[in-house]
Amino acid sequence: MRVIQSLNTFILLFLIFFTAYIRYLTDFFDENSAILDSLLASLIVVLLAYTINSLAGNFIQKKVMTARDRYTLRKTISIVVTVLASASFFAIWVERTSTLIIAYGILSAGIAIALQDLLKGIAGGILIITSNPFNAGDRIQIGDNIGDVLDIGNFSTKLMEIKEWGNSDQYTGRIIQLPNSFVLSQPIKNYTRDFSFIWDEIRIMLIYGSDWKKAQEIILKVADPIVKEFEPRAKEELLNMEGKYFLATYDVQTGIYTSISENWIELRFRYVVEPRKRRAVNNLLTSKLLEAFEKEEDIVVGTITSIGARKPSGKEEKTDVK
């Protein structure tokens, strides 16, 4: 490869010196000196373009790790160099300024249309580097895509997918590759940046007649040893964020919110948890709460329209569901 590059460079240098010799050291083409000047300038442009392309290719080969990014960068630089060389040829050979401006306009519009996705990807990559909306390892959501950031490339970002058909906070095994242009048009939801916790809720529906106050006490008693480890750390992180953001509240305390409907009393148990532990903690809490409620005759989980209601006295009353 280096031998071919050296040979091509030698040929271009020979043509440049030969053309310069004819133009300035002989009088064979005095009447066509303008053409020789343009030809000499064109050869110099070709030499510069070829040299820049070769040097950039060697640099990319050494510094860029992934084959995909190497290919994309080389292709991009090659296109940019070709565009600049074409623009230089227009300037060298087209004498009328108005014609030159029109040609530049048409060329620029064509390039912008042809490379719009690539240019957006480059702009997105630059924006990710400068604004740093996420880092490798962060859990983010882009549109319907949710996952942990595996790699941030020059033109694309790779995620290890979660949810999808599993509808959970666990990996599906698929890797999502998103073009970096998404930062220009879509919101980025970061689950772990600055504040590494989220609020989760468990929805519990009790039939009318259940002792909902006792249910609240049971929920807090069961949940306390499971979720209490998250609260002090979450509050500390919120306090640390005060210097960077305006926060309206620092409350991360576990709470229960009660509402009523036509068929049930609804208890929403709200707690703070680490995103990657959400499903495990939710499952543990749900299991423990169901076990605790099963021991209580005056607490029945469910709705009158979906299960057989049971009176607090312990006698069952069958409700037909049609």
C-alpha positions in Angstrom: 0.0 0.0 0.0 2.8 2.4 0.9 4.6 1.5 -2.3 1.5 2.4 -4.4 1.1 5.7 -2.5 4.7 6.6 -3.1 4.5 5.8 -6.8 1.3 7.8 -7.2 3.0 10.8 -5.4 6.1 10.5 -7.6 3.9 10.5 -10.8 2.0 13.6 -9.7 5.2 15.4 -8.7 6.8 14.5 -12.1 3.7 15.9 -13.9 3.8 19.1 -11.9 7.6 19.7 -12.5 7.2 18.8 -16.2 4.3 21.2 -16.6 6.2 23.9 -14.7 9.2 23.3 -16.9 7.2 23.7 -20.1 5.4 26.8 -18.8 8.3 28.8 -17.3 11.5 27.4 -18.9 10.5 27.0 -22.6 8.7 29.1 -25.1 6.8 26.4 -27.0 3.4 27.3 -25.5 3.6 31.0 -24.9 0.2 31.5 -26.6 -1.4 29.0 -24.3 0.2 30.0 -21.1 -3.2 30.5 -19.3 -4.1 26.9 -20.0 -0.8 25.7 -18.7 -1.3 27.8 -15.6 -4.7 26.2 -15.0 -3.3 22.7 -15.7 -0.4 23.3 -13.2 -2.8 24.6 -10.5 -5.1 21.6 -11.1 -2.2 19.1 -10.7 -1.2 20.8 -7.5 -4.7 20.5 -6.2 -4.8 16.8 -7.1 -1.5 16.3 -5.2 -2.7 18.1 -2.1 -6.0 16.2 -2.1 -4.2 12.9 -2.6 -1.7 13.7 0.2 -4.4 14.8 2.7 -6.5 11.7 2.0 -3.5 9.4 2.4 -2.3 11.1 5.6 -5.8 11.1 7.1 -6.2 7.4 6.2 -3.0 6.4 7.9 -3.9 8.5 11.0 -7.4 6.9 11.2 -5.9 3.4 10.8 -3.7 4.0 13.8 -6.0 5.9 16.1 -9.6 4.6 15.4 -10.3 1.2 17.0 -13.4 -0.2 15.3 -13.5 -1.2 11.6 -16.9 0.4 11.1 -15.8 3.8 12.4 -12.5 3.6 10.4 -14.5 3.0 7.2 -17.0 5.7 7.9 -14.3 8.3 8.7 -12.2 7.4 5.7 -15.3 7.7 3.5 -16.3 11.0 5.0 -12.8 12.5 4.6 -12.6 11.2 1.1 -16.0 12.9 0.2 -15.0 16.2 1.8 -11.6 16.2 0.1 -13.3 15.5 -3.3 -15.8 18.3 -2.7 -13.0 20.8 -1.9 -11.0 19.6 -4.9 -14.0 19.9 -7.2 -14.6 23.4 -5.9 -11.0 24.3 -6.6 -11.3 23.0 -10.2 -14.3 25.3 -10.7 -12.3 28.3 -9.4 -9.4 27.4 -11.6 -11.2 26.7 -14.9 -14.3 28.9 -14.7 -13.4 32.5 -15.4 -16.8 34.3 -15.0 -17.5 35.0 -11.3 -21.3 34.7 -11.7 -21.0 31.3 -13.3 -18.6 30.3 -10.5 -21.1 31.3 -7.8 -23.9 29.5 -9.4 -21.8 26.4 -9.8 -20.8 26.5 -6.1 -24.4 26.9 -5.1 -25.6 23.9 -7.1 -22.6 21.8 -5.9 -23.2 22.7 -2.3 -26.9 21.9 -2.5 -26.3 18.6 -4.1 -23.7 17.6 -1.5 -26.0 18.7 1.4 -28.9 16.6 0.1 -26.7 13.6 -0.7 -24.9 13.6 2.7 -27.6 14.9 5.0 -27.8 11.7 7.1 -24.0 11.5 7.3 -23.7 15.2 8.2 -26.4 14.9 10.9 -24.5 11.9 12.3 -21.3 13.9 12.5 -23.1 16.9 14.1 -24.7 14.5 16.6 -21.4 13.0 17.5 -19.9 16.4 18.1 -22.8 17.4 20.2 -22.5 14.2 22.3 -18.8 15.0 22.9 -19.4 18.6 23.8 -22.6 18.5 25.8 -22.0 15.0 27.3 -25.7 14.0 27.8 -24.7 10.4 28.7 -21.7 8.2 29.2 -20.9 4.6 28.6 -22.7 2.5 31.2 -25.7 4.9 31.6 -29.2 3.6 31.2 -31.0 5.8 28.7 -34.2 5.9 26.6 -34.4 7.2 23.1 -37.9 7.1 21.8 -39.1 3.5 22.3 -35.5 2.2 22.7 -34.3 1.6 26.2 -31.0 0.2 27.2 -27.5 0.5 28.8 -24.9 2.4 26.7 -22.3 0.0 25.5 -20.3 2.2 23.3 -20.3 5.8 21.9 -18.8 5.9 18.5 -18.1 8.7 16.1 -21.3 8.2 14.2 -23.4 5.8 16.2 -24.2 4.7 19.8 -24.8 1.1 20.8 -27.2 0.1 23.6 -27.8 -3.3 25.3 -31.6 -3.4 25.0 -33.9 -3.9 27.9 -37.8 -4.3 28.1 -39.3 -4.8 24.5 -41.1 -8.2 24.5 -40.0 -9.0 28.1 -41.6 -5.7 29.4 -39.1 -5.7 32.2 -35.8 -4.0 33.3 -33.8 -7.0 32.1 -31.7 -7.5 29.0 -33.3 -8.9 25.9 -29.9 -9.9 24.5 -30.2 -7.5 21.4 -27.8 -4.7 20.7 -29.3 -1.5 19.4 -27.2 0.7 17.1 -28.6 4.3 16.9 -27.1 7.0 14.6 -25.9 9.9 16.7 -28.2 12.2 14.8 -30.9 11.2 17.4 -29.5 13.9 19.8 -30.6 16.6 17.3 -34.3 15.5 17.2 -35.2 13.3 20.1 -35.3 13.8 23.9 -32.8 11.7 25.9 -34.1 10.1 29.1 -31.2 9.2 31.4 -32.0 6.9 34.3 -28.6 7.1 36.0 -27.0 10.5 35.2 -26.5 12.9 38.2 -29.3 11.2 40.1 -28.9 7.4 40.1 -32.3 6.5 41.5 -35.9 6.4 40.2 -39.3 6.3 41.9 -41.3 3.2 41.5 -44.9 2.4 42.6 -46.8 -0.7 43.5 -50.6 -0.5 42.9 -52.7 -2.4 45.4 -56.5 -2.6 45.1 -58.6 -3.6 48.1 -62.3 -4.4 48.0 -64.7 -2.2 50.1 -64.9 -3.5 53.6 -61.2 -4.2 53.9 -59.3 -2.5 56.7 -57.2 -0.1 54.5 -55.5 1.6 57.4 -54.1 -1.8 58.6 -53.1 -2.5 55.0 -51.1 0.8 55.0 -49.3 -0.2 58.2 -48.5 -3.6 56.8 -47.1 -2.1 53.6 -44.8 0.2 55.5 -43.7 -2.5 57.9 -42.9 -5.0 55.1 -41.2 -2.5 52.9 -39.0 -0.7 55.4 -36.2 -3.3 55.6 -36.2 -3.7 51.8 -36.1 -0.1 50.6 -34.7 1.8 53.5 -31.1 1.4 52.2 -32.0 3.6 49.1 -33.5 6.6 50.9 -30.4 8.2 52.5 -28.2 7.8 49.4 -31.0 9.2 47.2 -31.4 12.2 49.4 -27.6 12.8 49.5 -27.5 12.8 45.7 -30.4 15.2 45.5 -28.6 17.6 47.9 -25.4 17.3 45.7 -27.5 18.3 42.6 -28.5 21.5 44.3 -25.5 23.4 42.9 -26.3 22.3 39.4 -30.1 22.3 39.1 -33.1 24.0 40.7 -34.9 21.4 42.7 -38.4 21.9 44.2 -38.2 19.1 46.7 -35.7 16.8 48.4 -38.3 14.3 49.6 -37.4 10.7 48.9 -39.3 9.2 51.8 -41.4 6.1 51.2 -45.1 7.0 51.0 -48.6 5.6 50.4 -51.3 7.4 48.4 -54.9 6.4 48.8 -57.8 6.9 46.4 -61.2 5.4 45.9 -63.3 4.3 42.8 -66.6 2.6 42.2 -65.2 -0.9 42.8 -62.2 -0.7 45.0 -59.9 1.3 47.4 -56.6 1.9 45.7 -53.3 2.2 47.6 -50.3 3.3 45.7 -47.0 2.5 47.4 -44.3 4.8 46.2 -40.6 4.3 47.0 -37.1 5.2 45.6 -34.9 2.5 44.1 -31.9 2.0 41.9 -33.0 1.5 38.2 -31.1 -1.8 37.7 -32.7 -3.2 40.9 -36.2 -2.0 40.3 -37.7 -5.3 39.1 -36.0 -7.4 41.8 -37.1 -5.1 44.5 -40.6 -4.8 43.0 -41.0 -8.6 42.9 -39.7 -9.0 46.5 -42.1 -6.3 47.8 -45.1 -7.7 45.9 -44.4 -11.3 47.2 -43.9 -10.2 50.8 -47.1 -8.0 50.7 -49.2 -10.8 49.3 -48.0 -13.2 51.9 -48.8 -10.6 54.7 -52.2 -9.8 53.3 -53.1 -13.5 53.1 -52.8 -13.8 56.9 -55.4 -11.0 57.4 -59.1 -11.9 57.2 -60.1 -8.2 57.1 -57.9 -7.3 54.1 -58.9 -8.6 50.6 -56.8 -7.7 47.6 -58.7 -7.5 44.3 -61.9 -5.9 42.9 -65.5 -6.8 43.4 -65.9 -7.2 39.6 -63.0 -9.6 39.2 -62.9 -11.9 42.2 -65.2 -13.4 44.9 -65.5 -10.8 47.7 -65.0 -12.0 51.2 -66.6 -10.3 54.2 -64.3 -9.2 57.1 -66.0 -11.7 59.3 -64.4 -14.5 57.3 -67.5 -15.8 55.6 -67.2 -15.9 51.8 -69.8 -14.3 49.6 -69.7 -15.4 46.0 -70.0 -12.6 43.3 -71.0 -13.8 39.9 -69.0 -12.3 37.1 -70.8 -12.1 33.8 
